Amino acid sequence: MKKRLLPTVLIIAMITGAMAQKAAMTLTFTADNNAQHLPLNSILIENLTQGGDTTLYAPDTVLVLDYITGMEEIGTFSGKGFSLSQNYPNPITGKTTIELFLNEREEVVVTVSDVLGSEVANQEFPLEQGTHSFTFYPGRESLYFLTARAGNQTRTIKMFNSPTDANVSGYCKLGYNGQQETGARDYKSGNPLNNFVFDLGDMLKFTSFADQGEQVITSSPTGNQTYYFNYAGDPCPGTPTITDIDGNVYNTVQIGNQCWMKENLKTTTYRNGTAIPNVMDNNTWMNLTTGAYAWYDNDISWKDSYGALYNWYAVVDSNELCPAGWHTPTDSEWIILTDYLGGESIAGGKMKSTRTEPDAHPKWYCPNVGATNEFGFSGLPGGLRDFNGAFNALGRSGYFWSSSEYTSYWAWYRFLHYYGSNVLRLDYYKHYGFSVRCLRD
């Protein structure tokens, strides 16, 4: 079997600290459809906290963003910001175009260096406010870094090169094309980095576009992370995504006559704006008779992969857990789903995500028996929090509440596991913390 190098879209966000300390955050994006890699055409990145957006285009697109953690530098940035677009085409074939946007007149120094740090071009330009275009002609190196400096700010992009005898001149050249008129940009990405900034804690929305449609992920990244877009199944007609009160965006999937969230719920706020208590203490958790949630192992880094774990009291709280127009499914509504998928003995495999990568989450531990995800439910093994407050089974089992009570102490739920293709209809203590999937009314 031939091995294929799978195209992956990367964002590398460069962080410049108040004390000139720098760190690197790498966000990697990829997609699949029923365990088969799916090439992405583009990704739209929106900053929901500060506003602004930019777009990445495949293949081999790398975007470098500078963001500042020092308060004094943030103030400077807001008054004298500039942005540097990713070059196009990238990889370079003979020549490539770069755009630079200035909020005000600046003396700008543009340098290009190779992977060893040797400068191959260095020019200074007195530039007016607006968008300016440059052309770079590469040599024979396969990678270049273009850096623009204005005042005390620096922006850098990484440029890949595909050198051939036909398109290489043997030396590097940087040319200035002039200032563009307002609205006259001729840049394929459509959204260069004008006014796009990122600070730690910002909520970002990633929208991927492929031939099969689009998918959405929201996240507040704090470190290197890989994001997977799952294209299995068809979005609900007219409702491809749904947003909760916290601003988390969920993809949807139509299965039979039901419209489901394709991801585990992760809201920390009831529909009416009331905060859901985040209970970390084990003794407090075991004595609760009111709604609460927890992140697995009390670690918020699991939020994006597996969502939150809610006790049953949160599920039926009158403040409403799911977004408007949605609800936690009843036991009968779970039965409708599993019957549509062929019955409980085989429905589990059809409900489970097929992800089993050893070093990336979300994933199922192997062998993940029978997993096909053929209808796109994309069930994930978010584990549980038990009666005593202990966490268990992440990666091995997925537990999903229904809103239906069994006794005054127990309620119905559904259980998916990595060692079987069935789904179990079970009941257990209401104190337990399970995942929640919302169903459209």
N, C-alpha and C positions, 0 to 999 in steps of 0.2 A: 504494500500500500504506500502510495506516495504521501509524503508529508507536505502540507502547504503552509506557507508563512501567512498567518491570518492578519489582515489589516486591522490595526488598532489606532484609535484616535486618542491623543494624549493632550492633557493640559499640564504645563509645568508652571506653577505660580511661584514667583520669586518674592521673598519677603525681605524688606530692608528695615532693620530695627532702628530705634531712636539712637542707639549707640553704635551705629554702622554695622550691627550684627545682621547677618543674612542667614536665612534658612530656605529650604526648598520643599515645596509640597507638590507631589505628582498625583494628578487625578487621571485615571485611565478609563476609557470608555470602550465597551465592546457590546455585541448583541448576539442573540441566538434565537432560533426557532426550532423547538422540539429537538434540542441538543445539537443542532447543526449551526455552525457559525454563520452569521448574517452580516454582510458588509453594510456599513452605514454610509449614506450619502453626505450627511451633514449633521451637526449638533448646534442647536441654539442654546446659549448660556445666558440666563437672565439673573440679575441680582435683585431679589425681591425686597431686600432691606434698604439698599441705597438707590435702586433704580439703575438703569443702563443695561445693555446687552451686547453680545458679540456672537459671531458664528464661526464654527470650525468646519472645514471642508475636507473630506477624505479624498484620496488616500494620503497617508504619511504627513498629516498636518500636526504641527507642534506649535502651541501658542505659549508665549512667555509673558506673564504679567508681573509687574512690580507692584507690591503693596507695602504700606508703611505701618509699623506698629507704634512708633514714637509720637506722642501728642503734638510736639512742636512741629514735626515734619508733616503730620496730617494737616495742620493749619496752613503750612506752606503749600502743600499740594492743592488744597482747595482754591488757593488764590492764583497759582501759577502752574496749573497742570498742563501736561501734554500727553499725547498717546501716539503709539507706534503700531501700525497695522502689521499683521503677518504678510510676508511677501507672497506674491502670486505671479507665475505658478510656483508651487513648492511641492516636489522637487523642481529645481531650475533646469530649463532646457534652453541653453544659450544665453538668456537674459531673464531678469525678473524685476518686478515693480514693487516698490515699497511706498507707503503713504505715511506721513507724519502730520498730526494735527496739533496746533498751538492755540492756547487760549489768549495769548497776547504776544507781542513782538519779543523775539529772543535771539540771542546768538547761539546757534546750535552746532555742536561738533558731532560729526558722523564718522564712525570708524568701523572697519570690517576686519576681522581677524580670523585666522584658520584655527583648527582644533588644537594646535600647539601654542596658540597665543600670539603668533606673529601677525603684525598688522599688514594687511595687503592694500588697504585704502584708508585715507584719513583726510577729511576736508572740513572746513568751518564755513557756515552759511549764516548771514544775517537775514532772518526770516520774519515776515509779518504774521499777524494773527490769521489763522485759517488752515487749510489743508494743502500740503506740499507733496509733490511726487518726485521719486528718485528711481533711477534704473541702475541695477548692478549687473555687471558682466563678470562671471566667475572664471577662475582658472581651472586647474585639474583636481583640486581638493573636493572631497565628497561632502564636507560640512563646513559652514561658515557661521560666524556670529556677527550680527550687525548691531552696534550700540549707538544710541543717540543720547547726547548730554545737553541739557539746557539748565543753566543755573546749577543748583545742587541736586538735580534730579537726573535719573538715568533710566532708560528703557532699552531692553535687549530682545532680539528675536533670533531664533535658530533657523538657518536656511540650509536645506538639503540640496545637493547638486547631483545631476546625472550627466557626468562629462562624457563626451564622445569626440572623436577626431573632427567631426563635422561642426560641432557647436562650441568648441573651446578655442579661444584666441591665444592661449598661452600666457596671458597676463590678466590681472584683475583691474576693473575700472568701475568707478562710481560716478554717475552723472545726475545732474539736477534737471528735472523736466519743467519746473515752474510751479506756480500756485494755481490750484484749481478754483474755478468759479463755484459759488455755493450751489450745491445740488448736482454738480457735474462729475461726481466720482465715477470712475470706470474701474471698479475693483470687484472682482468676482465674488468675494466673500460677502459683499453687501453690507456687512456690519463690522468694519474695523473697530479698534478699541477706543474710539472716541468716547470719553466720559465714563468708560467702564472701570470701576475700581472695586477692590475687594479687601475687606478687613476680617480678621478672625471673628467668628460669631455671625457673619452674614448668612442669610438663607439664600441658596442658589437653586434655580430651577433649570434642569437640563432636559431639553426636548430633542430626541433623536428622530431623524428622518431616513427612512429606507424605502425600497420599492414596495414593501408590504404595508406601509403606513407610518405612523409615528407613535412614540411612547414617551412617557414623562417620568422623571425622577426629581424629587426635591431633597436637598441635603444641605447641612451646614458643616462643611468639611473642616477638620482640624488637623489632618495629617494625610499621608499618602493613602490612596484608596482606589479600588477598582469598582466601577459602576457597570452593572449588567442590565441591558434593556432586553426584556423578554417579549418576543413577538408572537408567541403561540396564542391561538384563539383569536376571535373577532371582538373588537370593542363594542360596547352597547350602542345601538343606533341613537344618535343624537347626544350621547353622553360618553364620549371616549375617556374622559377623566372626571374626577370629583375632588373637590378641595374641602378639607375640614376647617374648623374654626381657627386652628393654629397656623393654617397656611400650607399644610402638607398636601401634596397632590398625589392622587392614586389613579392608576390606570384601571379600567373596567374590562370585564369580559362577559359576553352574552353566551349563556349555556341554556339551551332550550328556551323556555319563556322567562327565565330568570336573568337578572342583571346583577353581577357580583363585583365587589372590589377584587382586584387581582393581587392585592398586597395586604399584609397584616396592618391593622389599625395602629396608629402611633400618636394619636391626639393626647394631650395632657389637660384638655379643657372640655367640659361638657358643652353641648350645643348652645346653651343659653349664656355661655360666658363664665360659668362657675368653674373654678379650678378643681381638678381631680387631685386629691391628696396623693403625693408620691411617698409611700411608706417604705422606709428602708429597714427599720428595726424589726427583728424577727418576732419578738414578744408582742409588739403592737399589731403586726400583721395577723398573727394567729387569733387575736381577740376581736378582730373587726367584724362588725355587722353592717357597715356602710361602705360605699364605693371607694376603691383605691386602685392604684396601679404601681408597677415597678418595672424597671429595665432589668434584663437578665443579669444576675450577679451584681445588681445595683450599679451597673456600668452603662452609661448612656451611649457609649460607642456602638452598642448593639442595636440602637434605635433604627437606623436606616436599613439594616439587613433583615431584622426580624420583627420590628415593631415592639409594642409594649405588652406586658402581661397584666391583665385586669382580673380582679375578683368578680364573682357573679353579681355582687351588689352594685358594682359600677354599670354592669350590662343593663340592669333593670331600673336604674336610678331615674326618677322623674325628670331630672335635668337633661336627659337624653344623651347617650354616648355617641351615636353615629351622626353624621351631618344631616341637615334638613333634607327630607325626601328619602332617607335611608334608615335602616334599622338592623339590629342584630337578629339573625334568622331564628325562627322558632324551630322546635324539634321537627315539626311537620314539614317545614320548608327545607330542612336538611334532607329529609327523606325524599322529597321531590327531586333534589339534585342527585342523590345517589341512585335512585331508581332510573333517572334519565341516563346515567352513566353505566347502567347495566347491572345494578345491584351492589350491595355492600361487599360481596366477595371479590369483586374486581375493580370497583370504583376508586379505591385508594390509589392504585397505580396511575389511573387517569387523572387524579387530582394532584399528584405530587410533581413538584419541579424536578427536572432531570439533572440539576446541577450537582456535581460531585467533585469539583476541583479540590485538590488537597490543601491548597494554600490560599483559598479565597472564600469569602462569605458573601451572600448566603449560600449554603450548600447542605446536602444530605451526606451523611457518612455512607460509605459503601457497605453492603451491596446495593442499597436503594432498590429493593426487589420490585419489579414490575412497573417502574416509573416510566410513563410516556408523556404525561402532561398534554395529551392530544386535544383537550378542549380549552387549555389555557388557564385553568384555575390557579396553577403555580403554587400549590401548597408548600409551605416552608416549615422546617422543624424548629420552632421558636422555643421549645422546651416548656418548663412550667416552674411555678413557685408553689411549694406544697403548704400543707396546713401549718407547719412549724416555721415557715418562712424560708426554707432551704430551696435552692435552685437546682434543677436537674434536667437532663435529656436534651440539651441544645445540640442540634445537628442530628439527633437520632429520632426525635418524635415531635409531632405537631399536635397540639390540643386546641380545639376551637369551641368556644361556648355557643350554646343556644340560649334563647331567652326563656326557655320552658323549664318550669320547676318540676322536680320529681317528688321530693318530700320537702318538709320544712327545713331540712339541712342540706339536701342534695339537689343538683340540677343536671339536665342533659347536656352532653357535649359530644364532639366527634374526635376520633383519635386516628392519626396517620403515623406510620412507623417505617423505619428504614429496612426492616427485615421481612416485610410482607406487602402484598398488593391489595389487601383488603382495607376497608375503613370500618372502624368499630363505633357502634352507637352505645355510649356508656353514660353512667351518671356518677357524680362524685360531689365532694364537699364544696359548698359555695365559697369557702374561704380561699380555695386554690386560685392561683393566677394563671390564666390561659390566654391564648391569642384570640383576637376577634376579627372576623370578616363581616363587613356590612353588606346588606342586600337592599337593592332599591325597592321602595314601597310599591 
